[in-house]
């Protein structure tokens, strides 16, 4: 083994975002506090934490130095955590980027979703521009990759993050509901762990119905069931449909064992 085994405690905050960024910021603050009180050093929120899908996003989008991201950074710094949460940032062509804010512990930057959700009757690319750069971040000696929702269907992205040293991938999502979609979600999270030798921390929007909110339209607004899969493809922990907070310890030694035992990264030929 070339890496000394390390562990980091990660909080997964499954929420139901609304259309008011300030109200969603309050949800974020409460979730960070709960996770930090349980010892989390990294706290993950879903895709579209800033504002749910299904409304015009251009009116919501702000730059990373704007008020919403700056307030989120202050929350992270106050509680001594690295925060990852979904927001929207402006582009030059009038669309937005579907951005993961990565902030706290002296870091403040974003990952723009690479693979856009032009599937299942929804066309994300009409209003969202694709990113192009992979992002990793390190906390307490553990390198973490980041990816967003539909990215989970592209195993090469997770292998590329592993090649950059990631032992775990943080995966915020706002998973679309529908026949078989929960089964696909669970399968994909487990598969990406298995074929990249990484922990996969899938943090989803809760199912609005669990809070008495009936979704309308085709926008993906979440099904819940945030899932942590280990590098052997096993479910390590999982939430239900409703809003909740999950805290788990992520051990890089498990990733090292999986990569030595299964060896899919070392044995690649393409």
C-alpha positions in Angstrom: 0.0 0.0 0.0 1.3 3.4 -1.0 -1.1 5.4 1.2 -1.4 5.5 5.0 -4.9 4.5 6.0 -7.0 7.5 7.2 -10.6 8.0 8.3 -12.9 11.0 8.0 -16.4 11.4 9.4 -19.0 12.5 6.8 -22.4 13.9 7.4 -25.1 13.3 4.8 -28.0 15.9 5.1 -31.1 14.8 3.1 -33.4 17.7 2.8 -36.3 19.0 0.7 -35.3 22.2 -1.0 -37.9 24.8 -1.8 -37.8 27.8 -4.2 -36.6 30.3 -1.6 -32.7 30.3 -1.3 -32.8 32.0 2.1 -35.1 29.3 3.5 -32.9 26.7 2.0 -29.9 28.3 3.6 -31.6 27.9 7.0 -32.0 24.2 6.3 -28.4 24.1 5.4 -27.4 25.8 8.6 -29.5 23.4 10.7 -28.1 20.3 9.0 -24.5 21.4 9.3 -25.0 22.1 13.0 -26.5 18.6 13.5 -23.7 16.8 11.6 -21.0 18.8 13.2 -22.4 18.0 16.7 -22.0 14.3 15.7 -18.3 14.9 14.8 -18.6 15.3 11.1 -15.6 17.0 9.4 -17.3 16.9 5.9 -21.0 17.7 5.5 -22.8 16.9 2.2 -26.1 18.3 1.0 -28.0 17.4 -2.2 -27.9 18.8 -5.7 -30.1 21.9 -6.0 -29.8 22.8 -2.3 -29.9 26.5 -3.1 -33.2 26.1 -5.0 -35.2 23.0 -6.3 -35.6 22.2 -9.9 -38.7 23.2 -11.8 -38.5 27.0 -11.6 -36.4 29.5 -13.7 -32.9 29.0 -12.5 -31.4 32.1 -14.2 -33.1 34.3 -11.7 -31.6 32.3 -8.8 -28.1 31.8 -9.9 -25.3 33.7 -8.1 -21.5 33.6 -8.4 -19.3 31.8 -5.9 -18.5 35.1 -4.3 -22.2 36.0 -4.1 -24.3 36.3 -1.0 -25.6 32.7 -0.8 -22.3 30.9 -1.3 -20.6 33.4 1.1 -23.2 32.7 3.8 -22.7 29.0 3.3 -19.0 29.4 3.7 -19.5 31.3 6.9 -21.7 28.4 8.2 -19.0 25.9 7.3 -16.2 27.9 8.9 -18.3 28.5 12.1 -18.7 24.7 12.5 -15.3 23.7 11.4 -16.4 21.5 8.4 -15.8 21.2 4.7 -19.3 21.7 3.1 -20.4 20.4 -0.2 -23.9 21.6 -1.5 -25.6 22.1 -4.8 -26.2 25.6 -6.1 -26.5 27.4 -9.5 -23.9 29.9 -10.9 -24.3 32.1 -14.0 -22.8 31.5 -17.4 -22.0 33.9 -20.2 -24.6 32.4 -22.5 -27.6 33.0 -20.3 -27.8 29.5 -18.9 -26.5 28.4 -15.5 -24.0 25.9 -14.2 -25.3 23.2 -11.9 -22.5 23.8 -9.4 -21.4 22.0 -6.3 -20.1 24.5 -3.8 -17.0 23.1 -1.9 -16.3 25.4 1.0 -15.0 25.6 4.6 -11.8 24.8 6.3 -10.1 27.4 4.2 -11.3 26.3 0.8 -14.0 27.9 -1.4 -14.6 26.7 -5.0 -17.0 24.9 -7.2 -17.5 21.8 -9.4 -19.7 22.3 -12.4 -21.7 19.2 -13.3 -20.2 17.5 -16.4 -23.0 15.1 -17.5 -26.3 16.9 -18.0 -29.6 15.1 -17.4 -31.1 15.0 -20.9 -33.0 11.8 -20.2 -36.3 10.4 -18.9 -38.2 13.3 -20.6 -36.2 16.1 -19.0 -33.7 18.3 -20.9 -31.3 19.9 -18.4 -29.1 21.2 -21.2 -31.8 23.7 -22.2 -31.1 25.8 -19.2 -27.8 24.4 -17.8 -24.3 24.5 -19.4 -22.0 21.5 -18.9 -18.8 21.7 -16.9 -15.5 20.2 -18.0 -13.2 19.9 -15.0 -12.9 17.2 -12.4 -12.6 18.3 -8.8 -11.1 16.7 -5.7 -10.7 18.0 -2.2 -8.8 16.7 0.8 -9.8 16.7 4.5 -7.7 15.2 7.3 -5.5 13.4 4.8 -8.4 11.9 2.9 -8.9 12.8 -0.8 -12.5 13.1 -1.9 -13.8 13.4 -5.4 -17.1 15.2 -6.2 -19.7 14.3 -8.8 -23.4 15.3 -9.3 -26.5 13.1 -9.9 -26.5 12.0 -13.5 -22.7 11.7 -13.4 -23.2 8.5 -11.5 -24.2 6.8 -14.8 -20.7 7.4 -16.2 -18.2 5.0 -14.5 -15.2 6.6 -16.3 -15.6 9.8 -14.3 -15.4 7.8 -11.0 -12.3 5.9 -12.2 -10.7 9.2 -13.2 -11.3 10.6 -9.7 -9.8 7.5 -8.2 -6.8 8.0 -10.5 -6.5 11.5 -9.0 -6.2 9.9 -5.5 -9.8 9.9 -4.3 -10.7 7.2 -1.8 -14.3 8.4 -1.7 -16.7 10.3 -4.1 -19.3 12.7 -2.7 -22.4 12.5 -4.9 -25.1 15.1 -4.3 -28.3 14.4 -6.3 -31.8 15.4 -6.9 -32.9 12.0 -8.3 -36.0 11.9 -10.6 -38.9 9.7 -9.5 -40.4 7.0 -11.6 -40.7 3.3 -12.2 -37.5 1.5 -11.2 -35.7 4.7 -10.4 -35.0 3.9 -6.8 -33.6 0.5 -7.8 -31.4 2.2 -10.5 -30.1 4.7 -7.9 -29.1 2.0 -5.4 -27.5 -0.1 -8.1 -25.5 2.7 -9.6 -24.2 4.0 -6.3 -23.0 0.5 -5.4 -21.6 -0.2 -8.9 -19.6 3.0 -8.9 -18.1 2.0 -5.6 -17.2 -1.4 -6.9 -15.7 -0.4 -10.2 -13.7 2.6 -8.9 -12.5 1.2 -5.6 -14.0 4.2 -3.9 -16.6 4.9 -1.2 -19.6 6.6 -2.8 -21.5 9.0 -0.6 -24.8 9.6 -2.4 -26.8 12.4 -0.8 -30.2 13.0 -2.3 -33.1 15.3 -2.0 -35.8 13.8 0.2 -39.0 12.7 -1.4 -41.3 15.8 -1.2 -44.2 13.5 -0.6 -42.7 12.4 2.7 -43.2 16.0 3.8 -46.7 16.4 2.4 -45.6 18.2 -0.8 -47.0 16.9 -4.1 -44.5 17.4 -6.9 -45.7 18.6 -10.3 -44.1 18.5 -13.8 -41.1 16.5 -14.9 -38.4 18.2 -12.9 -36.4 15.8 -10.7 -37.2 16.8 -7.1 -35.9 13.8 -5.2 -36.8 10.3 -3.9 -34.7 10.2 -0.8 -32.8 7.0 0.1 -29.4 8.7 0.4 -26.9 5.8 0.2 -23.3 5.2 1.3 -21.7 2.3 -0.6 -18.3 1.0 0.3 -15.6 0.1 -2.3 -16.8 -3.5 -2.4 -20.2 -2.4 -3.6 -21.9 -3.0 -0.3 -24.5 -0.7 1.2 -22.8 0.7 4.3 -25.7 3.0 5.4 -28.9 4.4 3.9 -31.7 6.8 4.8 -35.4 6.5 4.0 -37.6 8.8 1.9 -38.0 11.6 4.5 -35.6 14.4 5.5 -32.9 13.2 7.8 -29.2 13.4 8.7 -26.8 10.4 8.6 -23.2 10.4 9.9 -20.7 7.8 9.0 -16.9 7.1 9.2 -15.2 6.6 5.9 -12.0 4.5 6.2 -9.5 4.6 3.4 -8.2 1.2 4.4 -11.3 -0.3 2.9 -10.6 1.4 -0.4 -7.0 0.1 -0.3 -8.2 -3.5 0.3 -10.8 -3.3 -2.4 -8.2 -2.1 -5.0 -5.8 -4.8 -4.0 -8.4 -7.6 -3.9 -10.6 -6.8 -6.9 -7.9 -4.9 -8.8 -10.1 -3.5 -11.5 -8.1 -0.2 -11.6 -4.8 -2.0 -11.9 -6.1 -4.5 -14.5 -7.7 -2.0 -16.9 -6.6 -2.3 -20.5 -8.8 0.5 -22.0 
